[in-house]
Amino acid sequence: MQELYRVFPYLPGAHPLAPGGALHIPSQGGGRFDNPDLYSVFYAGSAEAGAVAEAFGRFPEWTPAILQGSPALPGSFRAIGRYTLSTTVRVCDLDDTAQLAALGLKPSDVVSRDYARTRAWARRIYLDGSWVGLRWWSYYDPRWFSFAIWNLAQVSVASVRRLRLDDAVVLDAARTISRRIIG
């Protein structure tokens, strides 16, 4: 089993697929690999600290405010989910040079901020029908991998826990990407 991690606004008692649930996928269209007319994307990471970095990296300082839940979900809070993905399914590895060559892509295509282009080749990979999603290196640290899974039936929730600023994975992420924790 491949373990995946994701930070999300958690609402205890919510159905897993409902807002606040561990498998809920919010409305899409703004992400790197989004093609909401074809599929929904479950974004996750290969490491807990990587998932924290992806969720909060845009903030230069981390305060208790980043751990608040969604205003649309009273009683929610930021949590980290641990998930399993079967190793029998195929994830298109965009860190594999042979795979990139087979797809006619370069590493710079993978990290491009031109989302029209990244969505176009993600659509092509999805329509191929061979893959349950994509894997590429994290923007914040190439030791971490990010995943875009479009077949949610292949993902199982293993655990969910509330995040705190003094959580070891929050501290690890902050150290790795040079973020200051206040509070």
C-alpha positions in Angstrom: 0.0 0.0 0.0 1.1 3.5 -0.8 0.4 6.0 2.0 -0.8 9.4 1.1 -1.5 12.5 3.3 -3.7 15.5 2.9 -4.5 18.6 5.0 -8.1 19.6 4.9 -10.9 21.3 6.9 -12.3 18.4 9.0 -15.8 18.3 10.5 -16.1 15.5 13.0 -19.1 13.3 12.2 -19.3 14.4 8.5 -19.8 11.7 5.9 -16.4 11.0 4.3 -17.6 12.4 0.9 -19.5 15.4 2.4 -17.9 18.8 3.1 -15.7 18.4 6.1 -15.3 14.6 5.4 -11.9 13.0 4.9 -12.6 12.2 1.2 -14.4 15.3 0.3 -13.2 17.0 -2.9 -14.0 20.7 -3.0 -15.2 22.4 -6.2 -12.5 22.5 -8.7 -11.2 24.3 -11.7 -8.2 26.3 -10.4 -5.7 23.5 -9.8 -2.8 22.4 -11.9 -4.4 19.2 -13.1 -8.1 20.1 -12.8 -10.5 19.0 -15.6 -13.8 19.1 -13.8 -15.8 18.3 -16.9 -14.0 14.8 -16.9 -13.0 14.1 -13.3 -12.4 15.4 -9.8 -8.9 15.4 -8.3 -8.0 14.3 -4.9 -4.7 16.1 -4.2 -2.4 14.5 -1.6 1.3 14.1 -0.7 3.7 11.2 0.0 4.8 12.7 3.3 3.0 14.3 6.2 5.3 17.3 6.2 5.0 17.6 2.5 1.2 17.8 2.8 1.5 20.5 5.5 3.9 22.4 3.2 1.6 22.2 0.3 -1.4 23.4 2.4 0.3 26.3 4.2 3.5 27.1 2.2 2.0 30.2 0.7 2.0 31.8 4.1 5.3 33.3 5.3 4.3 33.0 8.9 2.3 30.2 10.5 -0.1 31.2 13.2 -3.1 29.6 14.9 -5.3 31.1 12.2 -4.0 28.7 9.5 -5.3 25.8 11.6 -8.9 27.1 11.7 -11.5 25.2 9.7 -13.6 26.5 7.0 -16.0 29.4 7.8 -18.6 27.4 5.8 -18.2 24.5 8.2 -18.8 25.7 11.7 -17.0 23.4 14.2 -14.4 22.3 11.6 -10.6 22.5 12.0 -7.6 21.7 9.9 -6.6 18.1 10.1 -4.2 15.8 8.4 -5.6 12.6 6.9 -3.6 9.5 6.2 -4.8 7.4 3.3 -3.9 4.3 1.5 -3.7 3.7 -2.2 -3.4 0.2 -3.5 0.0 -0.7 -5.0 -1.8 -2.7 -7.6 -3.1 0.5 -9.3 -1.0 2.5 -11.8 -0.1 6.1 -11.0 1.6 8.0 -13.9 5.1 8.9 -12.4 6.1 12.3 -13.8 9.5 12.0 -12.0 10.4 9.1 -14.3 12.4 10.3 -17.4 11.2 7.3 -19.5 7.6 8.1 -18.7 8.1 11.8 -19.5 9.6 10.9 -22.8 6.8 8.5 -23.6 4.3 11.3 -22.9 6.3 13.8 -24.9 6.9 15.9 -21.8 9.9 17.6 -20.1 10.3 18.3 -16.4 9.7 22.0 -17.1 6.2 21.0 -18.5 5.4 19.3 -15.2 6.2 22.4 -13.1 4.9 25.0 -15.5 2.5 27.6 -14.0 0.7 27.6 -17.4 -2.3 25.6 -16.1 -4.0 25.5 -19.5 -1.0 23.4 -20.7 -0.8 21.2 -17.6 -4.5 20.6 -17.7 -4.3 19.6 -21.4 -1.7 16.9 -20.9 -3.4 15.7 -17.7 -6.6 15.3 -19.7 -4.6 13.3 -22.3 -3.2 11.0 -19.5 -6.6 10.6 -18.0 -8.3 9.7 -21.3 -5.6 7.1 -21.9 -7.4 5.1 -19.2 -4.2 3.4 -17.9 -3.8 5.5 -14.8 -5.6 6.3 -11.5 -3.7 9.6 -11.2 -0.4 11.4 -11.4 2.7 11.7 -9.2 5.3 14.5 -9.4 7.8 16.2 -7.1 6.6 18.8 -4.6 7.2 22.4 -5.3 8.5 22.8 -1.8 11.0 19.9 -1.6 11.7 17.3 -4.3 12.1 14.6 -1.6 8.3 14.9 -1.2 5.9 13.8 -3.9 2.5 15.2 -4.7 -0.3 13.1 -6.1 -3.4 13.9 -8.1 -5.8 10.9 -7.9 -8.9 10.9 -10.1 -10.2 7.5 -9.1 -11.3 8.0 -5.5 -12.5 4.4 -5.3 -8.8 3.5 -5.0 -8.3 5.6 -1.9 -9.1 4.5 1.7 -9.0 6.6 4.9 -6.6 5.2 7.4 -6.8 7.9 10.0 -7.5 11.6 10.7 -6.0 13.8 13.4 -6.2 17.5 14.3 -3.2 19.6 13.4 -1.5 21.8 16.0 1.3 24.3 15.5 3.5 22.2 17.8 2.8 19.0 15.9 6.1 17.4 14.8 5.0 17.4 11.1 4.1 21.1 11.2 7.5 21.8 12.8 9.3 19.6 10.2 7.5 21.3 7.3 8.2 24.8 8.7 11.9 24.0 9.1 12.2 22.4 5.7 10.6 25.3 3.8 11.8 28.1 6.1 8.6 29.3 7.6 8.3 31.0 11.0 5.8 29.7 13.5 4.1 32.3 15.8 1.9 31.4 18.6 
